[in-house]
Amino acid sequence: MTLVWISTSVDQNSENVLFTLQFSDVPNFYVVDPSNRQQDSFQLYVFDAPRQDDEGLGGGYVNVRSITRGEEIHYGGGLPIRNVFPAPGTTADPMSGGWGSVRATVPFVQSGKTVFYLASLAALGVAGNNNFGFGFETYHFGATEGFHGQCASNSVCRRPRRRSRVN
């Protein structure tokens, strides 16, 4: 299962963003392995501005404003949007994967291969910014296809096609 594309639509009046995630197959967010990793999951990283490369996570997450944790769906209660870092002197929530505290938990709707959710710009850490960037990863029982971060708000962001090697 891969995340094929994500579209975002920012409503400037309400300062909410509608996310539409299209997967290659119907994701199963509720089956977990013995290590409690979901069969299918995703993480979406929000930046304060669009990026021109896929190196957005290489600098110690300094440009990441929040992370949407599809990896926590199987715990129930919605889709958490977290701070990047735990507060100094605190212990990370065991469900967080080492990420910071929950900024917001939003409901989501899954319809076959498509997932929809609405999040405020404030919850995403980019209040008042209608031109933010984002990147994403998908996982299958913890294994990832890698990070793609050349995405901008109010657009459709497609995962690049893999180039075939010729020997």
Backbone hydrogen bonds, N-H to C=O, Kabsch-Sander energy under -0.5 kcal/mol:
donor,donor_aa,acceptor,acceptor_aa,energy
4,V,2,T,-0.8
4,V,22,Q,-2.1
5,W,22,Q,-1.5
6,I,157,C,-2.2
7,S,20,T,-2.6
8,T,155,S,-2.0
9,S,18,L,-1.6
11,D,9,S,-0.5
11,D,16,N,-3.0
12,Q,10,V,-0.8
15,E,11,D,-2.0
16,N,11,D,-1.0
17,V,119,A,-3.2
18,L,9,S,-2.5
19,F,17,V,-0.6
19,F,117,Y,-3.2
20,T,7,S,-2.4
21,L,115,V,-3.2
22,Q,5,W,-3.0
22,Q,20,T,-0.5
23,F,21,L,-0.6
23,F,113,K,-2.8
24,S,2,T,-2.5
29,F,27,P,-0.6
33,D,37,R,-2.0
36,N,33,D,-2.5
39,Q,31,V,-2.8
40,D,28,N,-1.6
41,S,139,Y,-2.0
43,Q,137,E,-2.1
44,L,68,T,-2.0
45,Y,135,G,-2.8
46,V,66,S,-2.4
47,F,133,G,-3.0
48,D,63,N,-0.8
51,R,149,G,-0.5
58,G,55,E,-1.9
60,G,57,L,-0.6
62,V,59,G,-0.9
64,V,61,Y,-1.2
65,R,46,V,-4.0
66,S,46,V,-1.0
67,I,82,R,-2.0
68,T,44,L,-3.0
69,R,67,I,-0.6
69,R,80,P,-2.7
70,G,42,F,-1.6
70,G,68,T,-1.0
71,E,42,F,-0.8
72,E,69,R,-1.8
73,I,70,G,-1.5
75,Y,72,E,-1.5
76,G,73,I,-2.3
79,L,106,V,-3.2
81,I,104,A,-3.3
82,R,67,I,-3.2
82,R,80,P,-0.5
83,N,101,S,-2.9
90,T,87,A,-2.0
96,S,93,D,-2.0
98,G,93,D,-0.6
99,W,96,S,-1.1
100,G,83,N,-1.8
103,R,81,I,-3.2
104,A,81,I,-1.7
106,V,79,L,-2.5
109,V,116,F,-2.5
111,S,109,V,-0.5
111,S,114,T,-3.1
114,T,111,S,-1.8
115,V,21,L,-2.4
116,F,109,V,-2.7
117,Y,19,F,-1.9
118,L,107,P,-0.6
119,A,17,V,-2.2
121,L,15,E,-2.9
124,L,120,S,-1.7
125,G,121,L,-0.5
125,G,122,A,-1.1
126,V,121,L,-2.6
129,N,126,V,-2.4
130,N,128,G,-0.7
133,G,47,F,-1.3
134,F,151,C,-1.5
135,G,45,Y,-2.2
136,F,148,H,-2.5
137,E,43,Q,-2.0
139,Y,41,S,-2.8
140,H,143,A,-2.4
141,F,38,Q,-1.5
141,F,39,Q,-0.9
143,A,140,H,-1.9
145,E,138,T,-1.1
148,H,136,F,-2.2
151,C,134,F,-1.1
151,C,149,G,-0.9
153,S,132,F,-2.7
157,C,6,I,-3.4
157,C,155,S,-0.5
158,R,156,V,-0.6
159,R,4,V,-2.8
167,N,165,R,-0.5
